[in-house]
Amino acid sequence: MASTVAVEAARENPLVFLCSRCSRPLGDWLTWVSSQEDVNCILLRGVSSNVSVDKEPRLSKCKGEEGCLLETLCCAGCSLSLGSVYRCTPKNPDYKRDLFCLSVEAIESYTLGSAEKQAVLEDQELFSLESRVEIEKSIKQMEEVLKALQTKLLEVESKLPFAGCSS
Ligand SMILES: [Zn+2]
């Protein structure tokens, strides 16, 4: 259930997967198949050209994957080992066949639309909420001082001789 929610959230804010060492983009949400939380990897239908595939197949050494033939994936930019493609699976992990299996530890994700930095210089930054509250408070205080002065002025005016008879 929880993973369904995560999937829905990810659909609203698509992810881009990056190499955790050199930050090259490796793939994105559009080729997402599923995640394998038990083995800490995600399965993608396609990856970017930054992922290089070692065509020399090797046998999986993982438990429960005896007899699986893998092709190793690594980052074309920094050679970080990223995961593997399962080419030949005897039975159990058949769902992984011909999918790119990327290790969660080797990738970072970037959520589209998560940009927070604005191109506004520090001293031109918009008022923060606190400073706005402060400014509004001092404006109120100034208004009160002005009102008091106005009352005083009217008082003084009314005491002046010939007040109100200027015409
Ligand atoms: Zn890399």
Backbone and ligand atoms as CSV (ligand in chain L), in Angstrom:
chain,resi,resn,atom,element,x,y,z
A,1,MET,N,N,0.839,-1.196,0.000
A,1,MET,CA,C,0.000,0.000,0.000
A,1,MET,C,C,0.873,1.245,0.000
A,2,ALA,N,N,1.847,1.253,0.929
A,2,ALA,CA,C,2.725,2.413,1.063
A,2,ALA,C,C,3.497,2.672,-0.225
A,3,SER,N,N,3.911,1.584,-0.877
A,3,SER,CA,C,4.685,1.756,-2.102
A,3,SER,C,C,3.802,2.296,-3.221
A,4,THR,N,N,2.494,1.967,-3.187
A,4,THR,CA,C,1.572,2.516,-4.181
A,4,THR,C,C,1.514,4.028,-4.035
A,5,VAL,N,N,1.453,4.479,-2.786
A,5,VAL,CA,C,1.432,5.910,-2.511
A,5,VAL,C,C,2.705,6.561,-3.046
A,6,ALA,N,N,3.843,5.912,-2.777
A,6,ALA,CA,C,5.128,6.451,-3.232
A,6,ALA,C,C,5.164,6.528,-4.753
A,7,VAL,N,N,4.614,5.490,-5.381
A,7,VAL,CA,C,4.587,5.460,-6.844
A,7,VAL,C,C,3.723,6.595,-7.368
A,8,GLU,N,N,2.566,6.814,-6.732
A,8,GLU,CA,C,1.680,7.902,-7.151
A,8,GLU,C,C,2.371,9.250,-6.998
A,9,ALA,N,N,3.061,9.415,-5.862
A,9,ALA,CA,C,3.768,10.667,-5.598
A,9,ALA,C,C,4.851,10.889,-6.637
A,10,ALA,N,N,5.534,9.803,-6.983
A,10,ALA,CA,C,6.616,9.908,-7.955
A,10,ALA,C,C,6.065,10.237,-9.338
A,11,ARG,N,N,4.849,9.784,-9.608
A,11,ARG,CA,C,4.250,10.060,-10.905
A,11,ARG,C,C,3.937,11.549,-11.032
A,12,GLU,N,N,3.504,12.141,-9.919
A,12,GLU,CA,C,3.215,13.570,-9.926
A,12,GLU,C,C,4.490,14.389,-10.048
A,13,ASN,N,N,5.553,13.922,-9.394
A,13,ASN,CA,C,6.832,14.610,-9.444
A,13,ASN,C,C,7.872,13.655,-10.001
A,14,PRO,N,N,7.984,13.589,-11.315
A,14,PRO,CA,C,8.858,12.573,-11.919
A,14,PRO,C,C,10.304,12.695,-11.452
A,15,LEU,N,N,10.933,11.546,-11.316
A,15,LEU,CA,C,12.302,11.483,-10.832
A,15,LEU,C,C,13.267,11.333,-11.987
A,16,VAL,N,N,14.470,11.875,-11.790
A,16,VAL,CA,C,15.583,11.613,-12.680
A,16,VAL,C,C,16.635,10.915,-11.822
A,17,PHE,N,N,17.189,9.823,-12.340
A,17,PHE,CA,C,18.191,9.090,-11.580
A,17,PHE,C,C,19.583,9.488,-12.035
A,18,LEU,N,N,20.433,9.812,-11.052
A,18,LEU,CA,C,21.780,10.292,-11.343
A,18,LEU,C,C,22.804,9.364,-10.723
A,19,CYS,N,N,23.993,9.359,-11.318
A,19,CYS,CA,C,25.097,8.604,-10.736
A,19,CYS,C,C,25.442,9.243,-9.396
A,20,SER,N,N,25.577,8.434,-8.352
A,20,SER,CA,C,25.819,9.007,-7.022
A,20,SER,C,C,27.241,9.557,-6.908
A,21,ARG,N,N,28.135,9.161,-7.821
A,21,ARG,CA,C,29.503,9.659,-7.719
A,21,ARG,C,C,29.724,10.896,-8.587
A,22,CYS,N,N,29.256,10.859,-9.853
A,22,CYS,CA,C,29.564,11.984,-10.746
A,22,CYS,C,C,28.305,12.742,-11.182
A,23,SER,N,N,27.152,12.328,-10.730
A,23,SER,CA,C,25.880,13.016,-10.994
A,23,SER,C,C,25.456,13.050,-12.454
A,24,ARG,N,N,26.024,12.175,-13.272
A,24,ARG,CA,C,25.525,12.097,-14.655
A,24,ARG,C,C,24.126,11.471,-14.636
A,25,PRO,N,N,23.230,11.978,-15.490
A,25,PRO,CA,C,21.897,11.358,-15.527
A,25,PRO,C,C,21.960,9.954,-16.120
A,26,LEU,N,N,21.321,9.014,-15.447
A,26,LEU,CA,C,21.375,7.613,-15.877
A,26,LEU,C,C,20.053,7.130,-16.449
A,27,GLY,N,N,18.988,7.711,-15.960
A,27,GLY,CA,C,17.671,7.278,-16.417
A,27,GLY,C,C,16.621,8.137,-15.743
A,28,ASP,N,N,15.381,7.850,-16.038
A,28,ASP,CA,C,14.333,8.642,-15.413
A,28,ASP,C,C,13.070,7.818,-15.231
A,29,TRP,N,N,12.104,8.477,-14.666
A,29,TRP,CA,C,10.844,7.864,-14.286
A,29,TRP,C,C,10.107,7.244,-15.467
A,30,LEU,N,N,10.321,7.747,-16.673
A,30,LEU,CA,C,9.559,7.283,-17.839
A,30,LEU,C,C,9.835,5.827,-18.194
A,31,THR,N,N,10.971,5.309,-17.741
A,31,THR,CA,C,11.258,3.904,-18.041
A,31,THR,C,C,11.168,3.027,-16.788
A,32,TRP,N,N,10.610,3.597,-15.740
A,32,TRP,CA,C,10.481,2.894,-14.449
A,32,TRP,C,C,9.624,1.642,-14.584
A,33,VAL,N,N,10.081,0.552,-14.003
A,33,VAL,CA,C,9.275,-0.661,-13.963
A,33,VAL,C,C,8.828,-0.943,-12.527
A,34,SER,N,N,9.800,-1.101,-11.645
A,34,SER,CA,C,9.456,-1.319,-10.237
A,34,SER,C,C,10.708,-1.160,-9.390
A,35,SER,N,N,10.491,-1.210,-8.091
A,35,SER,CA,C,11.649,-1.205,-7.208
A,35,SER,C,C,11.674,-2.508,-6.449
A,36,GLN,N,N,12.867,-2.969,-6.147
A,36,GLN,CA,C,13.045,-4.222,-5.415
A,36,GLN,C,C,13.652,-3.864,-4.080
A,37,GLU,N,N,12.771,-3.576,-3.122
A,37,GLU,CA,C,13.278,-3.091,-1.849
A,37,GLU,C,C,14.124,-4.114,-1.099
A,38,ASP,N,N,13.788,-5.392,-1.287
A,38,ASP,CA,C,14.536,-6.425,-0.559
A,38,ASP,C,C,15.992,-6.496,-1.003
A,39,VAL,N,N,16.255,-6.175,-2.278
A,39,VAL,CA,C,17.640,-6.218,-2.740
A,39,VAL,C,C,18.167,-4.823,-3.055
A,40,ASN,N,N,17.429,-3.805,-2.643
A,40,ASN,CA,C,17.876,-2.425,-2.817
A,40,ASN,C,C,18.195,-2.043,-4.246
A,41,CYS,N,N,17.307,-2.371,-5.168
A,41,CYS,CA,C,17.550,-1.919,-6.522
A,41,CYS,C,C,16.256,-1.505,-7.194
A,42,ILE,N,N,16.387,-0.744,-8.258
A,42,ILE,CA,C,15.218,-0.348,-9.029
A,42,ILE,C,C,15.352,-0.954,-10.420
A,43,LEU,N,N,14.218,-1.253,-11.028
A,43,LEU,CA,C,14.234,-1.857,-12.359
A,43,LEU,C,C,13.730,-0.839,-13.378
A,44,LEU,N,N,14.532,-0.626,-14.412
A,44,LEU,CA,C,14.165,0.310,-15.473
A,44,LEU,C,C,14.171,-0.403,-16.819
A,45,ARG,N,N,13.264,0.027,-17.695
A,45,ARG,CA,C,13.227,-0.532,-19.055
A,45,ARG,C,C,14.346,0.025,-19.914
A,46,GLY,N,N,14.751,1.238,-19.626
A,46,GLY,CA,C,15.794,1.855,-20.433
A,46,GLY,C,C,16.654,2.765,-19.588
A,47,VAL,N,N,17.864,2.995,-20.046
A,47,VAL,CA,C,18.772,3.897,-19.339
A,47,VAL,C,C,19.442,4.818,-20.359
A,48,SER,N,N,20.094,5.839,-19.874
A,48,SER,CA,C,20.744,6.798,-20.771
A,48,SER,C,C,22.073,6.247,-21.284
A,49,SER,N,N,22.667,6.982,-22.220
A,49,SER,CA,C,23.941,6.531,-22.797
A,49,SER,C,C,25.081,6.639,-21.788
A,50,ASN,N,N,24.818,7.211,-20.620
A,50,ASN,CA,C,25.840,7.281,-19.580
A,50,ASN,C,C,26.028,5.956,-18.847
A,51,VAL,N,N,25.137,5.006,-19.145
A,51,VAL,CA,C,25.282,3.688,-18.533
A,51,VAL,C,C,25.939,2.772,-19.554
A,52,SER,N,N,27.082,2.218,-19.202
A,52,SER,CA,C,27.709,1.303,-20.152
A,52,SER,C,C,27.518,-0.130,-19.672
A,53,VAL,N,N,27.261,-0.988,-20.643
A,53,VAL,CA,C,26.959,-2.392,-20.346
A,53,VAL,C,C,28.161,-3.239,-20.730
A,54,ASP,N,N,28.658,-3.990,-19.768
A,54,ASP,CA,C,29.739,-4.928,-20.037
A,54,ASP,C,C,29.112,-6.184,-20.630
A,55,LYS,N,N,29.333,-6.384,-21.943
A,55,LYS,CA,C,28.655,-7.473,-22.655
A,55,LYS,C,C,29.144,-8.865,-22.263
A,56,GLU,N,N,30.223,-8.887,-21.478
A,56,GLU,CA,C,30.741,-10.184,-21.026
A,56,GLU,C,C,29.858,-10.690,-19.888
A,57,PRO,N,N,29.033,-11.720,-20.162
A,57,PRO,CA,C,28.122,-12.151,-19.092
A,57,PRO,C,C,28.853,-12.881,-17.969
A,58,ARG,N,N,28.340,-12.701,-16.773
A,58,ARG,CA,C,28.908,-13.425,-15.634
A,58,ARG,C,C,27.761,-14.040,-14.839
A,59,LEU,N,N,28.116,-15.041,-14.042
A,59,LEU,CA,C,27.103,-15.690,-13.216
A,59,LEU,C,C,26.896,-14.888,-11.936
A,60,SER,N,N,25.645,-14.752,-11.562
A,60,SER,CA,C,25.344,-14.019,-10.331
A,60,SER,C,C,25.877,-14.753,-9.121
A,61,LYS,N,N,26.422,-13.975,-8.189
A,61,LYS,CA,C,26.916,-14.586,-6.957
A,61,LYS,C,C,25.926,-14.393,-5.819
A,62,CYS,N,N,24.794,-13.717,-6.145
A,62,CYS,CA,C,23.821,-13.429,-5.092
A,62,CYS,C,C,23.051,-14.683,-4.704
A,63,LYS,N,N,22.651,-14.697,-3.441
A,63,LYS,CA,C,21.874,-15.822,-2.917
A,63,LYS,C,C,20.512,-15.879,-3.617
A,64,GLY,N,N,20.101,-17.047,-3.990
A,64,GLY,CA,C,18.806,-17.202,-4.635
A,64,GLY,C,C,18.825,-16.866,-6.111
A,65,GLU,N,N,19.994,-16.509,-6.618
A,65,GLU,CA,C,20.082,-16.173,-8.039
A,65,GLU,C,C,21.038,-17.103,-8.766
A,66,GLU,N,N,21.231,-18.299,-8.211
A,66,GLU,CA,C,22.152,-19.250,-8.813
A,66,GLU,C,C,21.719,-19.546,-10.250
A,67,GLY,N,N,22.661,-19.487,-11.146
A,67,GLY,CA,C,22.359,-19.800,-12.545
A,67,GLY,C,C,21.931,-18.596,-13.347
A,68,CYS,N,N,21.843,-17.428,-12.714
A,68,CYS,CA,C,21.466,-16.222,-13.440
A,68,CYS,C,C,22.679,-15.655,-14.159
A,69,LEU,N,N,22.479,-15.323,-15.433
A,69,LEU,CA,C,23.551,-14.687,-16.189
A,69,LEU,C,C,23.320,-13.180,-16.200
A,70,LEU,N,N,24.364,-12.451,-15.849
A,70,LEU,CA,C,24.249,-10.998,-15.748
A,70,LEU,C,C,25.206,-10.298,-16.672
A,71,GLU,N,N,24.838,-9.095,-17.052
A,71,GLU,CA,C,25.782,-8.190,-17.679
A,71,GLU,C,C,25.928,-7.008,-16.734
A,72,THR,N,N,27.175,-6.672,-16.477
A,72,THR,CA,C,27.426,-5.639,-15.475
A,72,THR,C,C,27.222,-4.247,-16.058
A,73,LEU,N,N,26.610,-3.385,-15.257
A,73,LEU,CA,C,26.400,-1.996,-15.662
A,73,LEU,C,C,27.347,-1.101,-14.884
A,74,CYS,N,N,27.934,-0.144,-15.589
A,74,CYS,CA,C,28.700,0.847,-14.846
A,74,CYS,C,C,28.528,2.215,-15.488
A,75,CYS,N,N,28.879,3.244,-14.745
A,75,CYS,CA,C,28.745,4.609,-15.221
A,75,CYS,C,C,29.840,4.882,-16.247
A,76,ALA,N,N,29.436,5.373,-17.432
A,76,ALA,CA,C,30.405,5.646,-18.487
A,76,ALA,C,C,31.313,6.803,-18.096
A,77,GLY,N,N,30.866,7.628,-17.178
A,77,GLY,CA,C,31.645,8.789,-16.789
A,77,GLY,C,C,32.683,8.495,-15.731
A,78,CYS,N,N,32.311,7.758,-14.713
A,78,CYS,CA,C,33.244,7.566,-13.589
A,78,CYS,C,C,33.480,6.101,-13.257
A,79,SER,N,N,32.929,5.197,-14.074
A,79,SER,CA,C,33.129,3.749,-13.911
A,79,SER,C,C,32.541,3.171,-12.629
A,80,LEU,N,N,31.712,3.923,-11.950
A,80,LEU,CA,C,31.073,3.387,-10.753
A,80,LEU,C,C,30.184,2.207,-11.153
A,81,SER,N,N,30.278,1.138,-10.403
A,81,SER,CA,C,29.446,-0.026,-10.667
A,81,SER,C,C,28.006,0.304,-10.273
A,82,LEU,N,N,27.076,0.121,-11.222
A,82,LEU,CA,C,25.698,0.572,-10.991
A,82,LEU,C,C,24.711,-0.559,-10.742
A,83,GLY,N,N,25.003,-1.720,-11.294
A,83,GLY,CA,C,24.065,-2.828,-11.167
A,83,GLY,C,C,24.265,-3.785,-12.309
A,84,SER,N,N,23.162,-4.388,-12.772
A,84,SER,CA,C,23.309,-5.378,-13.834
A,84,SER,C,C,22.031,-5.556,-14.624
A,85,VAL,N,N,22.184,-6.232,-15.767
A,85,VAL,CA,C,21.036,-6.644,-16.566
A,85,VAL,C,C,20.977,-8.162,-16.492
A,86,TYR,N,N,19.809,-8.682,-16.157
A,86,TYR,CA,C,19.653,-10.130,-16.082
A,86,TYR,C,C,19.293,-10.644,-17.468
A,87,ARG,N,N,20.165,-11.449,-18.048
A,87,ARG,CA,C,19.914,-11.952,-19.397
A,87,ARG,C,C,19.291,-13.326,-19.389
A,88,CYS,N,N,19.700,-14.123,-18.464
A,88,CYS,CA,C,19.222,-15.497,-18.448
A,88,CYS,C,C,18.892,-15.863,-17.018
A,89,THR,N,N,17.616,-16.112,-16.781
A,89,THR,CA,C,17.205,-16.437,-15.420
A,89,THR,C,C,16.494,-17.781,-15.432
A,90,PRO,N,N,17.005,-18.720,-14.658
A,90,PRO,CA,C,16.425,-20.062,-14.661
A,90,PRO,C,C,14.954,-20.086,-14.249
A,91,LYS,N,N,14.630,-19.436,-13.137
A,91,LYS,CA,C,13.206,-19.428,-12.763
A,91,LYS,C,C,12.830,-18.196,-11.952
A,92,ASN,N,N,13.270,-18.192,-10.709
A,92,ASN,CA,C,12.725,-17.249,-9.752
A,92,ASN,C,C,12.730,-15.757,-10.155
A,93,PRO,N,N,13.895,-15.175,-10.375
A,93,PRO,CA,C,13.854,-13.723,-10.619
A,93,PRO,C,C,13.570,-13.401,-12.078
A,94,ASP,N,N,12.626,-14.110,-12.678
A,94,ASP,CA,C,12.331,-13.942,-14.101
A,94,ASP,C,C,11.843,-12.532,-14.441
A,95,TYR,N,N,11.187,-11.896,-13.481
A,95,TYR,CA,C,10.658,-10.552,-13.700
A,95,TYR,C,C,11.762,-9.533,-13.981
A,96,LYS,N,N,13.014,-9.935,-13.632
A,96,LYS,CA,C,14.126,-9.020,-13.831
A,96,LYS,C,C,14.723,-9.130,-15.233
A,97,ARG,N,N,14.287,-10.122,-15.987
A,97,ARG,CA,C,14.956,-10.408,-17.248
A,97,ARG,C,C,14.889,-9.222,-18.203
A,98,ASP,N,N,16.041,-8.910,-18.771
A,98,ASP,CA,C,16.173,-7.839,-19.755
A,98,ASP,C,C,15.729,-6.469,-19.241
A,99,LEU,N,N,15.854,-6.310,-17.957
A,99,LEU,CA,C,15.602,-4.998,-17.377
A,99,LEU,C,C,16.901,-4.502,-16.745
A,100,PHE,N,N,17.040,-3.208,-16.681
A,100,PHE,CA,C,18.218,-2.636,-16.042
A,100,PHE,C,C,17.957,-2.585,-14.545
A,101,CYS,N,N,18.791,-3.293,-13.816
A,101,CYS,CA,C,18.638,-3.343,-12.370
A,101,CYS,C,C,19.720,-2.462,-11.754
A,102,LEU,N,N,19.308,-1.283,-11.268
A,102,LEU,CA,C,20.280,-0.334,-10.722
A,102,LEU,C,C,20.264,-0.370,-9.202
A,103,SER,N,N,21.437,-0.463,-8.628
A,103,SER,CA,C,21.541,-0.501,-7.172
A,103,SER,C,C,21.210,0.875,-6.595
A,104,VAL,N,N,20.355,0.877,-5.588
A,104,VAL,CA,C,19.924,2.135,-4.974
A,104,VAL,C,C,21.119,2.911,-4.421
A,105,GLU,N,N,22.127,2.191,-3.941
A,105,GLU,CA,C,23.298,2.864,-3.372
A,105,GLU,C,C,24.118,3.615,-4.419
A,106,ALA,N,N,23.998,3.186,-5.680
A,106,ALA,CA,C,24.819,3.800,-6.718
A,106,ALA,C,C,24.126,4.970,-7.385
A,107,ILE,N,N,22.883,5.209,-7.017
A,107,ILE,CA,C,22.166,6.285,-7.704
A,107,ILE,C,C,21.603,7.317,-6.731
A,108,GLU,N,N,21.483,8.500,-7.252
A,108,GLU,CA,C,20.806,9.578,-6.541
A,108,GLU,C,C,19.581,9.890,-7.376
A,109,SER,N,N,18.586,10.506,-6.755
A,109,SER,CA,C,17.450,10.888,-7.576
A,109,SER,C,C,17.208,12.384,-7.457
A,110,TYR,N,N,16.730,12.928,-8.543
A,110,TYR,CA,C,16.364,14.332,-8.546
A,110,TYR,C,C,14.897,14.416,-8.938
A,111,THR,N,N,14.102,15.098,-8.150
A,111,THR,CA,C,12.676,15.223,-8.428
A,111,THR,C,C,12.440,16.439,-9.303
A,112,LEU,N,N,11.795,16.237,-10.438
A,112,LEU,CA,C,11.490,17.364,-11.307
A,112,LEU,C,C,10.571,18.327,-10.565
A,113,GLY,N,N,10.858,19.598,-10.711
A,113,GLY,CA,C,10.023,20.602,-10.051
A,113,GLY,C,C,10.458,20.896,-8.636
A,114,SER,N,N,11.601,20.326,-8.206
A,114,SER,CA,C,12.022,20.539,-6.824
A,114,SER,C,C,13.019,21.694,-6.691
A,115,ALA,N,N,13.194,22.470,-7.749
A,115,ALA,CA,C,14.131,23.601,-7.685
A,115,ALA,C,C,13.669,24.595,-6.628
A,116,GLU,N,N,14.576,24.983,-5.762
A,116,GLU,CA,C,14.214,25.902,-4.681
A,116,GLU,C,C,14.968,27.209,-4.791
A,117,LYS,N,N,16.176,27.157,-5.337
A,117,LYS,CA,C,16.986,28.370,-5.437
A,117,LYS,C,C,16.370,29.323,-6.445
A,118,GLN,N,N,16.322,30.575,-6.101
A,118,GLN,CA,C,15.809,31.587,-7.009
A,118,GLN,C,C,16.966,32.496,-7.420
A,119,ALA,N,N,16.877,33.020,-8.617
A,119,ALA,CA,C,17.960,33.860,-9.132
A,119,ALA,C,C,17.822,35.299,-8.639
A,120,VAL,N,N,17.510,35.453,-7.366
A,120,VAL,CA,C,17.405,36.784,-6.780
A,120,VAL,C,C,18.598,36.968,-5.863
A,121,LEU,N,N,19.300,38.089,-6.008
A,121,LEU,CA,C,20.462,38.317,-5.170
A,121,LEU,C,C,20.041,38.426,-3.711
A,122,GLU,N,N,20.982,38.062,-2.847
A,122,GLU,CA,C,20.688,37.988,-1.414
A,122,GLU,C,C,20.067,39.286,-0.875
A,123,ASP,N,N,20.677,40.448,-1.206
A,123,ASP,CA,C,20.179,41.694,-0.622
A,123,ASP,C,C,18.925,42.194,-1.338
A,124,GLN,N,N,18.535,41.505,-2.402
A,124,GLN,CA,C,17.302,41.897,-3.074
A,124,GLN,C,C,16.174,40.915,-2.762
A,125,GLU,N,N,16.469,40.025,-1.870
A,125,GLU,CA,C,15.495,38.988,-1.571
A,125,GLU,C,C,14.180,39.583,-1.087
A,126,LEU,N,N,13.128,38.923,-1.440
A,126,LEU,CA,C,11.822,39.374,-0.970
A,126,LEU,C,C,11.769,39.291,0.547
A,127,PHE,N,N,10.941,40.136,1.138
A,127,PHE,CA,C,10.837,40.134,2.587
A,127,PHE,C,C,10.425,38.760,3.070
A,128,SER,N,N,11.106,38.340,4.101
A,128,SER,CA,C,10.676,37.096,4.721
A,128,SER,C,C,9.415,37.390,5.517
A,129,LEU,N,N,8.764,36.343,5.929
A,129,LEU,CA,C,7.518,36.527,6.671
A,129,LEU,C,C,7.765,37.330,7.948
A,130,GLU,N,N,8.884,36.999,8.637
A,130,GLU,CA,C,9.171,37.689,9.899
A,130,GLU,C,C,9.417,39.168,9.676
A,131,SER,N,N,10.245,39.473,8.669
A,131,SER,CA,C,10.550,40.890,8.475
A,131,SER,C,C,9.299,41.641,8.032
A,132,ARG,N,N,8.391,40.951,7.333
A,132,ARG,CA,C,7.164,41.625,6.923
A,132,ARG,C,C,6.292,41.950,8.142
A,133,VAL,N,N,6.237,40.987,9.061
A,133,VAL,CA,C,5.473,41.203,10.289
A,133,VAL,C,C,6.059,42.391,11.044
A,134,GLU,N,N,7.405,42.440,11.114
A,134,GLU,CA,C,8.078,43.550,11.797
A,134,GLU,C,C,7.740,44.882,11.144
A,135,ILE,N,N,7.798,44.898,9.826
A,135,ILE,CA,C,7.533,46.138,9.093
A,135,ILE,C,C,6.089,46.587,9.300
A,136,GLU,N,N,5.180,45.625,9.233
A,136,GLU,CA,C,3.769,45.973,9.440
A,136,GLU,C,C,3.547,46.530,10.838
A,137,LYS,N,N,4.291,45.975,11.813
A,137,LYS,CA,C,4.161,46.432,13.191
A,137,LYS,C,C,4.637,47.894,13.299
A,138,SER,N,N,5.773,48.210,12.694
A,138,SER,CA,C,6.260,49.589,12.828
A,138,SER,C,C,5.388,50.574,12.046
A,139,ILE,N,N,4.787,50.102,10.951
A,139,ILE,CA,C,3.861,50.984,10.228
A,139,ILE,C,C,2.664,51.311,11.114
A,140,LYS,N,N,2.143,50.309,11.828
A,140,LYS,CA,C,1.017,50.514,12.757
A,140,LYS,C,C,1.390,51.530,13.824
A,141,GLN,N,N,2.619,51.355,14.372
A,141,GLN,CA,C,3.079,52.266,15.420
A,141,GLN,C,C,3.155,53.695,14.889
A,142,MET,N,N,3.683,53.847,13.682
A,142,MET,CA,C,3.801,55.183,13.080
A,142,MET,C,C,2.418,55.788,12.867
A,143,GLU,N,N,1.482,54.945,12.452
A,143,GLU,CA,C,0.110,55.421,12.248
A,143,GLU,C,C,-0.471,55.966,13.557
A,144,GLU,N,N,-0.178,55.252,14.658
A,144,GLU,CA,C,-0.703,55.684,15.955
A,144,GLU,C,C,-0.095,57.019,16.367
A,145,VAL,N,N,1.225,57.165,16.131
A,145,VAL,CA,C,1.911,58.420,16.456
A,145,VAL,C,C,1.295,59.557,15.635
A,146,LEU,N,N,1.061,59.293,14.353
A,146,LEU,CA,C,0.464,60.312,13.482
A,146,LEU,C,C,-0.924,60.715,13.970
A,147,LYS,N,N,-1.705,59.700,14.357
A,147,LYS,CA,C,-3.066,59.965,14.846
A,147,LYS,C,C,-3.017,60.841,16.098
A,148,ALA,N,N,-2.084,60.510,17.009
A,148,ALA,CA,C,-1.934,61.270,18.251
A,148,ALA,C,C,-1.533,62.715,17.941
A,149,LEU,N,N,-0.619,62.853,16.997
A,149,LEU,CA,C,-0.151,64.198,16.598
A,149,LEU,C,C,-1.307,65.006,16.016
A,150,GLN,N,N,-2.131,64.329,15.185
A,150,GLN,CA,C,-3.259,64.990,14.547
A,150,GLN,C,C,-4.236,65.508,15.611
A,151,THR,N,N,-4.501,64.650,16.603
A,151,THR,CA,C,-5.410,65.050,17.690
A,151,THR,C,C,-4.837,66.258,18.418
A,152,LYS,N,N,-3.538,66.186,18.727
A,152,LYS,CA,C,-2.852,67.294,19.416
A,152,LYS,C,C,-2.963,68.569,18.585
A,153,LEU,N,N,-2.729,68.421,17.266
A,153,LEU,CA,C,-2.743,69.571,16.364
A,153,LEU,C,C,-4.127,70.229,16.361
A,154,LEU,N,N,-5.158,69.396,16.302
A,154,LEU,CA,C,-6.537,69.921,16.325
A,154,LEU,C,C,-6.800,70.672,17.628
A,155,GLU,N,N,-6.301,70.094,18.722
A,155,GLU,CA,C,-6.450,70.695,20.042
A,155,GLU,C,C,-5.808,72.079,20.054
A,156,VAL,N,N,-4.548,72.116,19.586
A,156,VAL,CA,C,-3.785,73.373,19.561
A,156,VAL,C,C,-4.478,74.381,18.666
A,157,GLU,N,N,-4.924,73.914,17.488
A,157,GLU,CA,C,-5.600,74.799,16.532
A,157,GLU,C,C,-6.842,75.426,17.151
A,158,SER,N,N,-7.590,74.590,17.887
A,158,SER,CA,C,-8.843,75.077,18.461
A,158,SER,C,C,-8.590,76.128,19.535
A,159,LYS,N,N,-7.382,76.127,20.119
A,159,LYS,CA,C,-7.072,77.087,21.157
A,159,LYS,C,C,-6.483,78.387,20.581
A,160,LEU,N,N,-6.141,78.334,19.325
A,160,LEU,CA,C,-5.557,79.543,18.701
A,160,LEU,C,C,-6.632,80.624,18.569
A,161,PRO,N,N,-6.252,81.860,18.793
A,161,PRO,CA,C,-7.231,82.922,18.539
A,161,PRO,C,C,-7.566,82.974,17.063
A,162,PHE,N,N,-8.791,83.288,16.759
A,162,PHE,CA,C,-9.303,83.404,15.382
A,162,PHE,C,C,-9.247,82.083,14.634
A,163,ALA,N,N,-9.133,80.981,15.375
A,163,ALA,CA,C,-9.104,79.676,14.705
A,163,ALA,C,C,-10.411,79.469,13.962
A,164,GLY,N,N,-10.311,78.994,12.734
A,164,GLY,CA,C,-11.494,78.707,11.945
A,164,GLY,C,C,-12.105,79.942,11.330
A,165,CYS,N,N,-11.473,81.127,11.488
A,165,CYS,CA,C,-12.032,82.338,10.901
A,165,CYS,C,C,-11.090,82.924,9.884
A,166,SER,N,N,-10.356,82.060,9.215
A,166,SER,CA,C,-9.311,82.546,8.314
A,166,SER,C,C,-9.915,83.175,7.050
A,167,SER,N,N,-11.166,82.858,6.718
A,167,SER,CA,C,-11.745,83.386,5.485
A,167,SER,C,C,-12.271,84.759,5.715
L,1,ZN,ZN,ZN,29.340,8.335,-12.570
